[in-house]
Amino acid sequence: MIRIMLKDEYDRTLRMIEAYKDELKKYPVGSPVIRRHGNNSYMYLTHRDNGKVINKYIGNINSEHVIAIEKDLKRRKYLSDVLAKMEFEKKEIEIYLKAGEKLYGYKKRRSI
């Protein structure tokens, strides 16, 4: 009974991981950097692409676009944190399932 519950939870976790990965693709990648030119401040997004640092201009920090990007970056950070927890949970469930196979002699019906 517990094994069935663990398998169901494992399958649910896999589906959630894929859903979070798909949603993460919708949000911008990078760390916000504020640069000042004269009396104005501008936001850039900085990230690495194949070892090369990329700086993408976003706009004046007071613009609606920059505010929307900041909101998207916060959402991306939240999703990344949840995804990391889900990956950890997946590994934990795999350990329990493998231990049950060894302890109780369950045969693998399909790979984990």
DRENMAR-153602 format. One record per residue (C-alpha): residue in three letters; x, y, z. Coordinates in steps of 0.02 Angstrom, whole numbers, plus 50000, padded with zeros to 5 digits. Example, Ala and Ser with C-alpha at 12.3 -4.5 7.8 and 13.67 -1.06 7.14 Angstrom:
BEGIN
{martor=ala&x=50615&y=49775&z=50390} .
{martor=ser&x=50684&y=49947&z=50357} .
END
This chain:
BEGIN
{martor=met&x=50000&y=50000&z=50000} .
{martor=ile&x=50138&y=50123&z=50046} .
{martor=arg&x=50234&y=50078&z=49889} .
{martor=ile&x=50083&y=50120&z=49782} .
{martor=met&x=50066&y=50288&z=49870} .
{martor=leu&x=50251&y=50322&z=49842} .
{martor=lys&x=50238&y=50278&z=49657} .
{martor=asp&x=50088&y=50394&z=49639} .
{martor=glu&x=50182&y=50532&z=49728} .
{martor=tyr&x=50334&y=50501&z=49618} .
{martor=asp&x=50229&y=50515&z=49460} .
{martor=arg&x=50147&y=50674&z=49525} .
{martor=thr&x=50317&y=50746&z=49567} .
{martor=leu&x=50381&y=50710&z=49391} .
{martor=arg&x=50230&y=50797&z=49315} .
{martor=met&x=50254&y=50948&z=49427} .
{martor=ile&x=50439&y=50959&z=49386} .
{martor=glu&x=50399&y=50963&z=49200} .
{martor=ala&x=50264&y=51094&z=49228} .
{martor=tyr&x=50384&y=51205&z=49327} .
{martor=lys&x=50519&y=51187&z=49194} .
{martor=asp&x=50394&y=51237&z=49059} .
{martor=glu&x=50337&y=51388&z=49159} .
{martor=leu&x=50517&y=51442&z=49194} .
{martor=lys&x=50547&y=51457&z=49007} .
{martor=lys&x=50420&y=51600&z=49001} .
{martor=tyr&x=50521&y=51714&z=49115} .
{martor=pro&x=50679&y=51815&z=49080} .
{martor=val&x=50849&y=51748&z=49129} .
{martor=gly&x=50979&y=51852&z=49218} .
{martor=ser&x=51021&y=51961&z=49364} .
{martor=pro&x=50965&y=52142&z=49366} .
{martor=val&x=51103&y=52272&z=49362} .
{martor=ile&x=51070&y=52457&z=49385} .
{martor=arg&x=51186&y=52579&z=49296} .
{martor=arg&x=51184&y=52766&z=49316} .
{martor=his&x=51215&y=52888&z=49174} .
{martor=gly&x=51204&y=53067&z=49232} .
{martor=asn&x=51044&y=53089&z=49330} .
{martor=asn&x=50960&y=52935&z=49255} .
{martor=ser&x=50968&y=52753&z=49306} .
{martor=tyr&x=50946&y=52607&z=49187} .
{martor=met&x=50921&y=52421&z=49212} .
{martor=tyr&x=51015&y=52285&z=49121} .
{martor=leu&x=50995&y=52097&z=49137} .
{martor=thr&x=51161&y=52006&z=49151} .
{martor=his&x=51183&y=51820&z=49119} .
{martor=arg&x=51309&y=51698&z=49049} .
{martor=asp&x=51289&y=51614&z=48880} .
{martor=asn&x=51422&y=51484&z=48838} .
{martor=gly&x=51543&y=51565&z=48959} .
{martor=lys&x=51516&y=51739&z=48887} .
{martor=val&x=51436&y=51876&z=48994} .
{martor=ile&x=51284&y=51951&z=48909} .
{martor=asn&x=51213&y=52120&z=48962} .
{martor=lys&x=51039&y=52155&z=48895} .
{martor=tyr&x=50971&y=52332&z=48907} .
{martor=ile&x=50797&y=52336&z=48985} .
{martor=gly&x=50760&y=52521&z=49009} .
{martor=asn&x=50745&y=52667&z=49129} .
{martor=ile&x=50713&y=52603&z=49306} .
{martor=asn&x=50554&y=52707&z=49318} .
{martor=ser&x=50473&y=52630&z=49163} .
{martor=glu&x=50327&y=52509&z=49169} .
{martor=his&x=50430&y=52381&z=49071} .
{martor=val&x=50566&y=52376&z=49205} .
{martor=ile&x=50437&y=52355&z=49342} .
{martor=ala&x=50359&y=52209&z=49246} .
{martor=ile&x=50532&y=52130&z=49221} .
{martor=glu&x=50569&y=52144&z=49408} .
{martor=lys&x=50404&y=52056&z=49445} .
{martor=asp&x=50447&y=51920&z=49319} .
{martor=leu&x=50620&y=51897&z=49397} .
{martor=lys&x=50542&y=51875&z=49570} .
{martor=arg&x=50422&y=51745&z=49499} .
{martor=arg&x=50566&y=51655&z=49413} .
{martor=lys&x=50664&y=51650&z=49576} .
{martor=tyr&x=50513&y=51578&z=49667} .
{martor=leu&x=50488&y=51445&z=49532} .
{martor=ser&x=50673&y=51401&z=49534} .
{martor=asp&x=50667&y=51375&z=49722} .
{martor=val&x=50511&y=51266&z=49710} .
{martor=leu&x=50589&y=51167&z=49568} .
{martor=ala&x=50744&y=51133&z=49672} .
{martor=lys&x=50634&y=51069&z=49814} .
{martor=met&x=50537&y=50958&z=49694} .
{martor=glu&x=50699&y=50886&z=49623} .
{martor=phe&x=50756&y=50847&z=49801} .
{martor=glu&x=50588&y=50765&z=49839} .
{martor=lys&x=50603&y=50661&z=49680} .
{martor=lys&x=50773&y=50596&z=49733} .
{martor=glu&x=50708&y=50560&z=49908} .
{martor=ile&x=50562&y=50458&z=49840} .
{martor=glu&x=50680&y=50363&z=49725} .
{martor=ile&x=50785&y=50315&z=49877} .
{martor=tyr&x=50632&y=50253&z=49971} .
{martor=leu&x=50571&y=50153&z=49822} .
{martor=lys&x=50742&y=50073&z=49795} .
{martor=ala&x=50757&y=50033&z=49980} .
{martor=gly&x=50587&y=49948&z=49975} .
{martor=glu&x=50642&y=49844&z=49826} .
{martor=lys&x=50796&y=49786&z=49920} .
{martor=leu&x=50709&y=49761&z=50086} .
{martor=tyr&x=50550&y=49676&z=50029} .
{martor=gly&x=50609&y=49601&z=49865} .
{martor=tyr&x=50492&y=49699&z=49752} .
{martor=lys&x=50534&y=49675&z=49570} .
{martor=lys&x=50548&y=49825&z=49461} .
{martor=arg&x=50401&y=49840&z=49345} .
{martor=arg&x=50468&y=49996&z=49262} .
{martor=ser&x=50621&y=50100&z=49289} .
{martor=ile&x=50619&y=50247&z=49408} .
END
